[in-house]
């Protein structure tokens, strides 16, 4: 079904895979230039150096739980106007149902910012962020940067990257996105999916193969092959958006007449050009996928990589559920899936189809084809969220909304909430099956700390519909005989809702500096952050030994998203569902640093620090008021999942000055750590310390200034233990950001 190659390969004429050692008359270095990725990156690079890229993007996009913080940061750094098209959508806190006025306050801030700085503002319920960008901005050869991790438009010929807010701030200040030239991994598609197979089945199969082994981590996934022509554009979009869950950097696909027709329908045929690999192209890795062999898939809790075919699930049901429950328990999820097995079948109580992955026209039409003329079981609920108002209008015109409602499904407006726990939260101990992007712990909105635990399995829309008809018992769509609609022939687009409601739709935005930003009571500025000191005393306030730590664990999603505009308010939720005591312990350390910043001697003021200082004095001779004091999180592999910068900024607000890990799960989380002025340490050996240990790191400013990567540190326990940390792969600008204390300080100095 899916084959991974052990090494790099050549590809001839966009199809034939040739071993790297073959003499094709072109060097590997020259053949690397034959990828689609190379030409797009070269066109957006601001220098001739293709080893260390400095990129500028064609457009950017943010939603309503990220754009306030980004604009506040850019404003504090000297922002005058948006220098590129910047789309502000309102698809995450659309319901305005939590926290009184604060969600709508954020929306009004966004509208005033779009007017003041010259942006595009999309009101709530009009469109999911990525649906809007696909419909209006993605085009062949473009690059788009977004503050949502699922910023992926590769199927439309756009290399799109999801990053933390700091990286968008850099673009707003006309700086660059700096990244080493990435590996490019070929994804060769052949064959044609069987009836009943959908985009999520293909995507989950890929994630299951490449996530755990890191095969495409921080790489470009480049899709090519004869199989692409057998997938309509919406099917491709559905696969592409899930490439985020592989931890790749971005993606790009071959383009063809179907893409041209899609862009033409969206009144943008001029954005089309043919993209394909050169006659000879070199890839650093290769994934071969025979679409004919893809089965109906399911990703069980609590990660999209916990993937099985539905056939495999039922062949090994007890063993798989036992292992899943045990793994979830390690993450604080005490779920009971085995109680849901009846006569050898696993039963779910809820289904959701929506968001940037499930809410496409193709997925919803396929699900409604399954439901047509049937009734959903009374004990199962199904909610369907089209990705945009134009898509909703298409369903109305086709009569599909009526068919859906007759079956018992609920048709809703464009909203991302169920994907991160802000809508359709199941009852305690229920299992929800969803065609959306993630099934991390508590991603469905449950609160294990309060004894409320439900869980999510990911499935394709067609199989969710099949399950809905089968009393909630997990059912593969391939088990049904359904005549599916040719969505390529029926797809239409009417952008009248956007013309009437989107600020600056179809226009070149012009900044109006006289407009005042509307700031509600929950919109707070960032706190002042000190420069890095030469020597730093850390206290470990969270020691997490899980194989991977997600950004959802670092800062939970769901209703906490209402506080994304309030740094102090949001920080109260940091690690609350994984290390509940973290906030209190970090605040105590922050008091030590506050005293130092006032010119007091914290080692005299706080009894806890007195014995620590006795050990410090044996290692360094320095004024105690010049030793910075910060909290620190240790995790083996932090940062999988969302691009949200608050996973790092909340630590900084609470007094965090560093992370230590074996490796960072994603480039975007590491960038967030750096942009918020926390030292991104790594270490090769097992940690010689535990929770609540005091660590002293010496000469760190000198190391950053001189590019020294090996850092000396000490565990200040009953005995002093020396160990080594590393600060690797930092650009000169990143080093200066760390020295200045954060990105805001860095730009404030430079502007």
N, C-alpha and C positions, 0 to 999 in steps of 0.2 A: 504493500500500500504506500509506504513512505520509506525512502532510502536516503541515508546520510553518507556522504563521502568522507573518507579519513583525511583527505588533503585537498589542496587547490587543484582546479582543473581549467583547461581551455574549453570554450564553446565555439564551434564553427557554425556559421550561417544560422545562428539563433536556435540550433536544435541539437547538433551532434556534440556529445561530451567526449573530450579527448584528454588523456592523462597529461599531467603537467610536464613530464619529461620528453614529450613528443616534440620533434623539430618541425614547427609550422612556419619557420622563417620570420618569426617575430618574438622578441624577448617578452618575458613575463611583465616587466615594467611597462612596456609599450602596449601589451595586450590588456593591461588593467585600464588603459585609457579607452578601451572599446566598450566599456560598460555604459549603460544609460546614466548611472549614478555619477560617473566621472564628468560627463559633459555638463550636467546640471550643476554640480558643485563648482566646477571651473567657472561657469558663467556667473555664479553668485559670490565667488571669492574676490576679496578686495585687493589681493596682492598676487604676485606670480608664484608664491610659495604654496605648492599643493601638498606639502607634508603637514604643515600646521595651518589649517584653514581659518580665515577670518571672514565670516559670511554676513551678508545683508539679505534680508528677506523681502518678498514682494508684498506681503500682507501679514496681518496678525489677527488673532481672535482670542477673546476671553469671555467667560461667563460671569454670572453675578455673585459667585463666591470667590472670585479672584480679582476682578477688575478694580475694585475699590482699593485694595492694598497695593496693586501695581501702580495705579495712578497716584496714590498718596506717596509712594516711594519715589516715583519719577518727579513729582511736584517738589518734594524735599530736595531733590538732586538738581533742580534747575529747569524742569520741563516748561517749554513755551507753547508748543503745538505738536500734534502728532505728525511725524514726517513721512508716514506711509499709511495706507488704508488700515484702520484698526477697528474691528467689528466687536461691539459689546452686546452680547446676547444675554437673555434673562430666562434661562431654562433649568436652573438648579434650585433656586429658592422661589420658584414661580408661584407656589401656592400662597405665599405670604401668611402662613398659618402658625408660625412658631415665633414667640418673642415679641408679640405686639406689632408695632409699626416698623420694626427694624429691617425686615426684608424689602418692603416697598421703599423705605428710606434709601436703601442701597440702589434700587432701581432709579430713583429720582437723582441720586448722585451720578449714576451712569449717564442719564440723559443730559444733565447739566454739563458733564465732562465732555460728552460728544459734541455739544454745542461750543463749549469754551475752547477745546483743543482741536476740533475738526475731526470727528469720528462718525462711525455708523452705529446706530442704536436700534436694536431689535427688541420690541416689547415682549413681555411674558406671554407664553402660550403660542407665539407665532412660529417658533422653530427651535429645535435642538441645535446647539452650536455647530455641530459637524454637518448636519443636514443643510443648514444655511450656507456654510462655506462650500460644500459640494455644489449646491445649486447656483451659487453666485460668484465664487472666487477661484476655485481650483481649476487649473488649466495646465496644458502640457508644457513641461519645462520650467514650471514655477517652483518657488519654495515659499512655504507658509509656516509661521511659528505661532504656536498656541499655548495658553497656560492651562490646558487640559491635556492629560497624558494621552488621550485617544485622538490627538490631532494627527490624522492619517488620511491622506487623499491620493495615495499612490496609484490607485486604479484609474484615476483621471490624469495621470502623468505628472502629478505634483509631489515633490519630496516635502513632506510636512513633518514637523517635529513638535512634540509636546514637552514643555519645560516649565520649571518654576518661574515665578514672577520676576525674579531678578534678571533673567535672561531677556524677558520682554522689555524691562526697563532699559536695558542696554540699547535695544533697537530704538526705543522712544527718544533716547539721548543721542541717537545717530552713531552709536558705537557698534561693535561687531560681536557676532556669536563665534567664539573661538573653540575649535575642537581639532584634535589630530585627525588626519585623513583616515576614515574608518575602513575596516574590512568590508568587502562586498560579497555577500553570499547569494549564489544563484538559487532560485526556486523554479524548477522546471515542472510545468503542469502538462500532463498528457491525458487523453481520454475524455470521457463525458460522464458527469454524475448520473447515477440511477434516479428514476422518478422517486420523489420523496426526500431526496438528499438536498439539504440547503446549505447556505453559506457557513452557518455555525458548525455544521458537521465537519466541513473541511478545515475551518479555523481551529477547532478544538483538537482535531487529529494532528495538526501541525504543532500546536502548543505542547501537546503531550509528548511529542518527539524531541523538541528542541529546548524546552525551558530548563529542565533539571540539569542537563549537561552543559548549559550555557553556549550552545552551538552558534547562536546568532547574537549573543550579547553585545550591545553597543555597535552592531554592524548594520549595514544597509541590506535589506531583503529585496532582491531584484527578481521580479516574476517575469517569466518568458515561457514560450512553448506553445505547441499546437492546441493544448487543452484550453487556452484562454478564450479562443473563439467560441467554445461551447458554453461559456458563461456570459450572461448578460451583464451590463455594467453595474446594476444594483447588487447582483450576486457577488461580483468582484469587490464592490465597496464593503459588503458584509464580511468578507474574508479579511480585507485589508485593514479595517479598523481594529481587528483583533491582533494584528501583529504587535501591538503594544505589549500584549501579555507574554510575548516571547523574550522581552527585554531588549529587543533590537533598537537601534537609534531611529531609523525611519525605513521607508519602503518606496519602491517604484515599480511600475508595471509597463509592459509593452502596451502601446495604444493602437487602435485600429478603427475601422469605420463605425463600429458600435459606439466607441467613445466620441467620435466626431458627431454622430447622430444625437447622442445624449447632450453634448454641448450645444448643438444646433437647436434642440428643443428648449434649452435654457437661454436662447437668444445670445449665445456666445460662441458661435462656430469659429470666430477668429482666434479663439484660445486653443484651437486644435492644431497639433502637428504630430506627425508619426514619430514615435519613439520605439527603438528596438536596438538590441546589441549590435555592435559592428560585426563584420564578417568573422573576425577572430576577437574574442574577449576572454579575459582571465578572471576567474572567481576564486576567492580565498576559501570557499567551501561550496558545497552543492547539496541541495535537497531535491530529490526526484519524487514527484507525487503522481500516482495514477488515479485520476479522479473516479474512474470506474469502480475502483476497489474501496472507496470511502463508504463507511457504514453510518447508520444513525448513531450519534454519539451522545454521551452524557459526561459532564464534569461534576463529580461529587464534591461536597464540602471538603476543605475550605480553600480551594485554589483552582483556577482554570486548567492547571496542568494535571489535576487528579482525574485523568480522562480514561474512559473505557467505552467500547462500543456497547450499545444496549444489549446486544447478544452476549458479549463477554460478561456483562453485569449479571445476567440471569444464569449463566453457566457457572458462576462462582459467587453467588449472591451473599451467602453467609460470611465467607472469607473476606470479601471486599468490604462489606459493611462493618465487620469487626475491626478491620484495619483503619477504616475511615473514622469510626467513632473514637478509636484509641488516639489517632493523630489529632483529631479535633480537641480531645480532652487536654492534650499538652498545650493547646492554644487557649485554654479557658472556656471551651465550648463543650458543655456536657449534653450532647445530643443523643437521642435514642432512635436511630433509623430502623433497627431490627424490629421494633414494635410496629412498624408500618408495613411489614411483610404479611400478606394474606394470600394463602394458597400459592406461595412461591413468587408472588409479584409485589414489587415495591410501590407504595401508594403515596402520592403527593396530594396536598389539599389546595394548592393555589398555583396559578400560572400567570406570568407577566410577559408580554412581548412589547418591546419599546426601546427608546433611546437611540444612540448613534449606531448600534449594531442591529437591533431587532426592529427598529421603527422604519426601516426602508420599505418602499412600495412593494418590492419583490417579496420580502419576507411576509408582510401582512396579507398580501393577496394569496400567497401560498397557504397560509394558515386558514384563511377564510374559504379557500377551495375545499379544505378538509372539513370545515364546519358546515358548509352549505347544506341546508335541508335537514340538519341534525340538531339535537339538543344537548347542551353541556350537562353533565351529571350535576344533580342538585348539591352534592357535597363538595363540589370543586368550583372555585371562582377563577375567572379569567379576565384580565384587564389588557387592553390593547392601546398603545400610544403611538399614533403616526408621528413621524419625525418632523413634520412641518404642516402648516395650514394649507399650502398648495397640495400636499399629498392627501390631506383630509378631504379637500374638495374633490380630488379625483375619486376617492372612495365613495363620496356622496353621489357623484355623477354616474358611477357604475352601479349604484344600488347596493354596494357591498356593506355599507354601514348598517342598512336595514337588515341585511342577512345576518350580520354579526350579532346585532341586538336581539333578533328573533331566536338565535341559538342560545342566548343567555350571556354572551360576552358583553363587557362594558367597554365602549369606545370613549377614549379620553383625548385631551389635547396634548400637544407636544410638551414633554416634561422629562427630565432626566432623573427625577427623584428616586424611583424604585431601584436604580442602579447603585445608589449609595445610601439607602436606608432612610429616605425622606418621603416615602409614599408606598402604599400597599404593603405595610408591615404585616406579616402573618401572625396568627395566634401562637401562644407558647407551644413549643415542641412541634410545630407544623413544619412541613417541608414545602418550599416554594420552588417551582421549576421556571426558569427565566431565560428568555433570549435577550440577555443584555451582557455587559462586558465582564463582570466580576462576581465571584461568590466568596470573597474573603470573610473572615469572622465578623459577625454583626453587620455585614454589608446590607442585610435585609431590614435592619432597624431594630433588632432585638438588643436587649441589655443584660448580658449574662451576670453582671455584677449585682443586678436586682432580681436575679432568678428568672429572667425572661430570656429564653433561648429558642430561637428557630434557626433554620438553615436554608441554604440555596443550592440547588444543582442547576448547572447551565445546560440547556438543550436548544436545538433549532426550533424555530417557530412552527414548522410543520409537525414535528414530533410532539410539541406541547399541545397543539390542537388535537392530535390523535389521542394523546393522554387524556385531554379534557372530555373526549367522547367516550373514553373507556373507564369512567368512574374515578379518574385520577391515578389509575395504575399505569406506571411508566410504559409507554408504547412507542415503538419505532414507526415513523411515518411510512417507512418502506414496507411495513406489514399490511398497509391498506392499498386498495385499488382506487386511486383518485385521478381524475382528469384535471391536470393543472393548466391554469391560464397562461398563455404566452404573454408575459408582462412586457416584453420588448415591443410588441405590437400595440399594446393598450396603454402604455405609459404616456401621459400628457403633463403639461405644466402650465399653470396659470398663476402669474406672480402678482395679481391684483391686490391680495392682502398686503404684500410688501410695499407696493406703490402707495397704498393708503396709510400705512402705519409705521413703516421703518424710516427713522430720521436719516436723511441724506441718502436714501436708496437711489441707486443709479446716478448719483451725482459725484463730482469731485468735491469732497468736504473742504470747507473753508473755516478756519479757526475764528472764533468771536471772543477775543480776550476780555471784553467787558462783561461777559456772562459770569455770574458768581456761582461757585460750586455749592450745591445743596447738600449740607452735611447734617444728617440726623444725629440724635444723641448717642447712638451706638458706634458711630464712625469716629475712631480715635487715631491720633497720630502715633507713629512709632516712638518708643522711648529713646532717650539718649543712650548711646553705646560707646564705652571707652575704647581707646586704642589698646592694642595688644601690648603686654609688658614683656620684658626680657625673660623673666622666669614666671612660671604659672603653677599655682597649687590647685590641683583638681580634687574634687571628691566625687567618687562614683556613686551616682544616685539611682542608676538603673543598670543592672547586669543581666542581660538577656542571652540565654544560651540556645535559643531556637536556631534551626538551620537557616531560616530566612525570617526577617522582620519586615512587615509591610508598612507603608505609610499610613494605612488605616489604623494600625496598632499604635503608631507614633502619635497621630492626632486623629481621633475617630471622625467618621463622616456622620451622616444623618442630621439630626437637629442641631448638632454643634456647628454646622455650617452657617447657621444664622449669626454666629459671632465672628465670622472671618474678617469683619471690618473693625473688630475691636481686639487688638493684640493681647491686652491683659485679660479680657473676658474669655477669649478662646484658649489662652494658655492654661486656664484652670482645668481643661479637659485632656491635657497632654498625657499620653500613656495611660489614661484612666481605665481602659479596658484590658490593659496588659500588666502594668505595674501601678496599681492604684495609689501607692504611697509616694510615687515619684514627685508629684507636685509639691507636697509638703516638705519633703527632704530638699528639693532644689531651692525652694523659697528660703529655707534656713541658710543655705550656702550663699544665696544672693544677699542676705543681710550682712554676711562677712564682707562681701565686695562693696556693698553700699557704704559701709563704714570706711573702707580703704579710700574710696573715691572722695569722701569728705575730709580726708587727711588724718583720720584716726588710725590707731594701730590695732587692727582686728585681733592680732595675736595676744594682745593684752586685754582687750575688751571682752573676748569670748573665752570662757573656760575650756571649751572643747578644743580650741586651737592652741592652747598653751603647750601641751606635750608635743603637738605636731611641730611647733616652731623649734623646740629643742632639737629635733631631728633635722629640720631645715638648716639650722645654723651650722651643722656639721658639714653641709654640702655647699652652701653658697654664702658669701658675705655681701649682704645687700640690705638697704633700708627696708624694713618689713612693710612699709606703706607703698613700696614699689613692686611687691609681689602680687600679681593679679590672682584672684581666687574665683574659680568657676566650677560649676557642676559638669558632669560628664556622663554620657551614655555609652555603655559597651554593648555591642551586639555582633554576632558573627557575620551577618550579611544584611545590613539594614537598607531600606529604601525601595523595596519592590512595590510596584503599583503606581498610584496616582502621582502626578507631577506637583501636587500642592506644596508650595514653598513653606506653608505653615508647619509641616512636619519638622522643619528645621527652625523656623523663626520662633515657634513657641518655646523651644528649648532655650533659644537665646534670650527671649523675654524673661524667662525664669532664671536667668543667670548662667545658662550653658555656654561653655567656652570650647567644647571639643567633643568629638566622637572618636572612639577606637573600634576598629573592626578588622576582620581578616580581608574582606573585600566589600565594596559597595555594590548593592544589587543593580543599581542603575546609575548612569552618568548624571541624570537629572537630579537625583537626591544628593549626590556628592556636590554638584554645583550649588544646590540650595544651601548646604552646610557652609560652603565657602562664602557665598554671597552674604550670608548672615554672620560672617566673621568668626565661625567656629572652626577650629583646627581639624582637618580631615585625616586623622592619623590612621595608619594601618599597621598591622604586625603579623609576622609569619608564625611565631610560636603561640602556644596556648597562653592565655592571660595569667601572669603570676600574681594576680590580685582578684578580689571578689567585690561583692556589693559593699558600699560604704567605705571602701579603702581610700586613703589619701595618696595621691601621686604627685610628685614634683617633676616638672619638665623644665630643663635649664637651657639657657642660651637660644631660645626659640626665635627671637627677633633676628639674631645674628644668622641663624640657619636660613630663615626666609630671605634675608637680604643677599646672602652669598650663594643661595641655591643648594645648600647642604640638605641632603635627603635623609641621612641617618641621624636620628635625634636621641639624645640620652635622657632617660627617665628613671625615676626611683619610686619604689613602693615604700611608703613610710609606715611600716607595721611594727610589730614587736622588734623586728630587726629590719634594717634598711637593705632592700634588694634592688640592684641595678638591672635595668632591662632596656631594650632598644625599641624605638618606634620609627616609623617612616612617614615622610611627607613627600610623596612622589608625584610626578606628572602635573606640576603646577606651572601655569604660565606666569610671566612677569607681572601681568596685571592682577592675577589671582593672588600672588604673593603680596602685592601692595594692598589689595582689599583686606587680606588677613591682618596685615600690619596696622591698617587704619581702623580696624575693628568691625567693619561691615561695608557693604556696597554703598549705602547712603553716605557714610563718612567719606568714602573714596571719591564719589562724584561731587560731593559738597566741596571738597578741597580743590578738585580739578575744574569746577565750574564757577 
